[in-house]
Amino acid sequence: MSKRIRQENFVNGDKGNVQKANKQWSKPKTRLPARWLYCPPMGKVVARKFLPMKTPLDTSYDHLIESPKYYFHPDMVFRTPLRDVNSGAQILLWIDLTNSTSFYQPSEIPSPCKYEKIKMVGHGEAPSVEQTERFIGIVDKFFEEHPNDIVVVHCTHGFNRTGFLIASYLFKRDGLSIEMAVQEFASCRPMGIYKQLYLDELHQRFGDEDDEKIESHGRPLWENGPLSNEEFTMDGIFTIGEEKELNNNGHQQQNDLSISPSTSNLNIDNLVFNSNSSSPGKKAKTAPLFMDGRVPNVYFVDDPDLRKSVQNQAINYCGYKGKGFPGSQPVSLEGPYGSNNIQFLAMEPYMVSWKADGVRYLVLIDGPNRVFAFDRDNNPFQINNVTFLNAKAKCLSHLKCPISDEDYLKETLVDAEMVIDTFEGKEIPRLLIYDLIYFNVRNFLNILEVKIRICGSPLVAKECSSHTPLIISTLNTVYRLISF
């Protein structure tokens, strides 16, 4: 029996689609959406604004679903606790991007949540400029009235169309670079936008010409079937311990992977991805490289506990409330689709410099054998054979002398750039320190006067004679790089 659609649940909804949905409700369902069953149902809230998810299916699909643990009905969304949201936040807007009206009835969305339908084809077609502007307009109007509440956004699987529009909003309204917007979405909905077409279109619309292309990590393994006897929860947690699972050949294999989108500061480079050369249980993507491997003795931190620890340390020093990389990101001042970040220059004092020639890194200095560089994907790299000593260190005149624990600089975070010069055919790596964020337990974030915050701008590592170390001087304090 068809249920009557409650019109109060719509904000400028397509009434034709509503009538069509009523007719389809009575038809028996014969199949699930392709690759829907094992797709994680929901992500985490993005930027305290958006809850990405796959499309729910009403109970008329239940007979096609192999286990109740895979049910995902519209009402379940409202019973799931929200994390990383404003106090008292509610889901008050629901945006459906699917090209179908048969997945559920909008009447199942409880009042006062409003329903919007923006019908999009998907399947190799990114949202158009007009569709993107419509999405942003709907969301703008909503947040004018409900600045602290949440917008649910879903397409069929909740990754590509959904991620495209959320990233577009974060770029145009929140001032993020498009690379950072894509990363922010991926940190809440691993593995983020995984179809290269969508990433290419975002880069073409919103990226700078000299920005590197945003690369897809390949298609997710859940498209091929269940990863194992996973713990399947509403926010998409898959816990795979020492259980055995079947590979593509039907044989048992061991898998010790754990994937948890609810883990803070998740690094998508460490998930298992699917590509032409990969198989379940193997990484299809190698560990990230520091400066494309051109600098020796610098390695990606593959220990997950250490990686999470230093990531959290850097985030705390920056006072960053979001997820992902807390450091500097390039932001376009003006763009072809109406972004106008240049207006912010008239609101606050800013420092302006030319574009960096090298690669920007946050660098954490925290005692012996604890120097870490973070790239824009929040990947930490441990810089070995480099030591920073404080000004009180007794061993300042030569290299071969005992160094006590008190001699090491600790709890310091700097904004830096890595450049590689070429001299007589030899590549020479140099670390240029541009700004001081945290210094020896002291927070410098609120010191706006640059001459007080740092002595010299930028701070340049000076090359000394072959018998003396590199010197970096800041705040009249000397740090010595023992070797590089």
C-alpha angles and dihedrals in degrees: 000000000000117000120224113249113240103229092200087074092068133087108192088329123172104260091193089060090049092056091046090051091053091056093047092050092075094050116098112248114238103180144014122243109276114275091357102120101071097030110118106257101222143008129210123278111282117223090341087288116074133049108199119202145148119264114282117231123218124236092271086079096051095096089061094053116090098214136018089235087074095054113119112180124174094250091057089069091064093047093055115096114244120229131194093024136125118274111279093008117165134189101253103155128050119191118193115198099175123120091227136075097196102079097084141335116262087223087075089069104091123233135281088038110096124220127221128183120203103174112215129177100214114175097111097338118103119209111281124240089256093051091047092051091048091052092049091047092052092048093046091054091047095051091048087064100029108029095165101042134093136255119209112213124186142165122175095295102008099236118086110027090029094048092045093057096041091049090048090053093048089051097047101036107023097040097237120148110250090248091054092045091054090047092048091054092046092051089059099035108032124234092018124199103000103173111091093213092066093047091049091051092050090050092048094050102039110012130094119251093243095046117111117254114265106242126212118232093220132258119316122256094232088074087073097050141282115339091220138296087327130179099246113200135167095261092051103257114169114188113190112177126162094320121130120242137186118257125208090279094054094250125128120253137175121249125184097178122130119195119184122166088189092064110105118246092014111188109217092201088074098055122099111257133190122235137147091277100041135084132193112292096023128097112246090192125058123226115284118265127226109235089346090297094297095122116069125226095024116115139175113257102244096173102100095207094050091043093053092044096054092041090055091046092055092044091051093049089053093048087231116169097188133072132263128021112007097193136089120311130185112255124191113235093204132013140186093253103054105278109150109184090147088081089071090067088071094051104053137018110267135183115226127200138164121274113283117253094209136040122290119232137173107229122205116201113191113154134289116357090356108107112128132179120204122205126206091274089057091248109154119219123192113226107212127200092025121114130183116204125194125235093260093059113122093210101075104116102062141005103242104072133102116273119207125208090253091060094067123092110238141183094022129139124188136180107234146167127222115215130175116213124193119223122175090343094308124114114232117193116214130186113212115196113212105173144008120233105164124010126188094327092317120117114225097177095104096047100099098175104092095202089060095042097049134011105226128011115255104013107225127202104235120212113230130189121299090263097055132062129245111276127216113183124195130158088001089295122125123223120187126209103212092201142332 
